[in-house]
């Protein structure tokens, strides 16, 4: 498997799609990287030369924030929101949707599995 920026990318996939296995690189950025490094995006990752791999790694290192550094940056941003107790920080702290989505229904991804609350027991009428 070829290594770019300390990450193994799948060798049997086209370069354009293999680059997307790096955290922080999406489809548009992968196409841009291939264009900047003068690499055909349809070439398989295993067919890239060492020079091409080092060119890709150099461009990514110099111009973009990816992998661990990006994850750390995102976590720091969330921690800052929590610390200043803004609305978004409170939503992060409580594990609720942050971007204005409804919570009456359809918030299961953020809230987790349902926690069933026992309902009132009905009093049976005696006859």
N, C-alpha and C positions, 0 to 999 in steps of 0.2 A: 504494500500500500504506500502510495506517495505521501510524504509529510509536508504540509504547508503551515507555517506559523505554529508549529508544535502540535498539530492536529492531523491524525490520519484521515485522508479523504478516500472514499471508495474508488478503487482502481478501475472497476469495470463500467463505471458511469461516464457520461460525457463530462468534460471539464466544467462546462457551464452549470451542471447540476451537482457535480461533486463538490464544488466550492461552497454550495449552499449548506453543506454539513458543518461549516464553521459558524459558530454562534456569532450573529451580528451581520452575516452576509446573506442577503436575499437574492431574488432573481435579477433585479435591475443592477444591483451592485456586482453580481457575478458576471453579467454581460459586460459591464463597464471595465471590470478588471481584465477580462479576456481581451477586450479591445486595446486597453492601455499597454498590455504586455505583448501585443501582436500575436495572440494565440487564437486559433480557430476554436470556438466554443464546442464544436461538434467532435473534436478529437477526444478519444478516451484518455482518462487521467493516467493510465499506465503507459501510454505512448508519449507522454511529455518528457522532454529531456531535462537534465539537471539544470541547465541554464534557464529553461523556461520556468521550472519550479522555483528557482532562486529569484527570478524576475518577479514572479507573482508574490512571493514572500516579501520581497523588498518593497513592493508597492503597498502591500497590506500593512506592513510595519510602519512605513513612513506616513501614510495618509489616513489610516482608519483605526478606530478603536474596536477591537474584537475580543472574543473569548473572555478570559478571566478578568481583564481590565474593564470590559464593558459590563460584565455581571456585577463587579464591585461598584462601578459608577451608578448603576441602576439601584442597587441596595442602599448606597449612600444617599441618593435622591429621596428614596422612600423614607429612610431614617430621618432626614432633614424635615420632611413633611410631618412626620410623627412628632418630632421635637418641638416644632413651632405650633403644634396643635391646630393646624388649619383643618378645614372640612375634609379635604382629601386624606390628610394624615389620620384623622379620626376614623374614616371609613377603612383605611388600611389596617388600623389597630383592631377594629372590630371584625375584620374579615368580611366586609360587605362590599358590594359593587361600588367602584370609585367614580365612574364616569356618568352618573345620572340615570342608570338603568333602574327599572322598577324592581321592588323587592317583595311585593305581595305574592307574585308568582315568578317563576323563571330566574331565580338567583342561585340555583343549586350548585353551580360550579364554585362560586365564592363561599356560600354558606355551608357546603358539605351536605351529607345525607340528612334526611328529615329526622327531626327529634320529635317524636309523637308525644303530645300532651294528652293525658287522660281527660276525656270529656265528663260532663256531669252525668251521674247515674240517675236515670229516671225513677221516680217514685211510682211503684205500681199501685194502682187504685184497688182498694178492696171492695168487694160487693157482697 
